[in-house]
Amino acid sequence: MRRAALEIGLLLAITVLFVGCYSTGPEVLIGPEISHDLVIFFKTDATHDQIENFRGDVLSYSWWGCRYEVAADYLRLFPVDGYEAIALKFHSDVSQADRNAVKSKVRASPIVHKVFEDVVPQDIKHVD
């Protein structure tokens, strides 16, 4: 009994130490009620797989063999007017030049219908 209590106490101490030392930085608000850098609506014939692959194909880049995503916050949204959508916030360290390059790639994608910038996703009631 005493050994079990000691093991539980040790496990709790390690957990508290780990949680206390593992800081993820400042709190970041997320959700469709928060302003996002881009809200991207896809064409109605875009498939689920195409939309899921869009994140890796368009919203990330490779550097020295590693893949980096430009989005710090990425949300799949409920459809509006039948259009599937995502919302994203750029990582704070993504340069303006890289943001512009990503925006160009997004707009050039054959599955993108419309892009909104600096908007609150839940405020978008109609796409067209």
C-alpha positions, 0 to 999 in steps of 0.5 A: 500500500505504501509503495503504491502511494509513493509511486502515485506521489512520484508520478504526480510530482513528475507530471507537475514538473513537466507541465510547469516546465513545458510552456507553449508561450502566450495564449492564442485565441482561435475559433470562427468568431476570431479574425483570420488572415484568410478565409478560403472558399473552395469550388463546389466540385472540390473533393474532401481529399483535395481540400485536405491536400490543399493544406500541405500543397499550398499552405506549406513550404519545404526548406532544407528537406523539412516541411513548414506550415505558414498557418498558426491557426487552421480551421475547417469551417461549416459550408456557406452557400454550399461552399466548403471553407477554411480559415487561417492565421499566419505564423507571426514569423512569416514575412510579408513577402512570404504571406503575399506569395502564399496568397498568390498560390491560394488564388491560383489554385484550381479548387479555390472559388473565393478568398476573403482577407482579414475577416471574422469567418462567422460574419461571412453570410454569403460567398457570392 
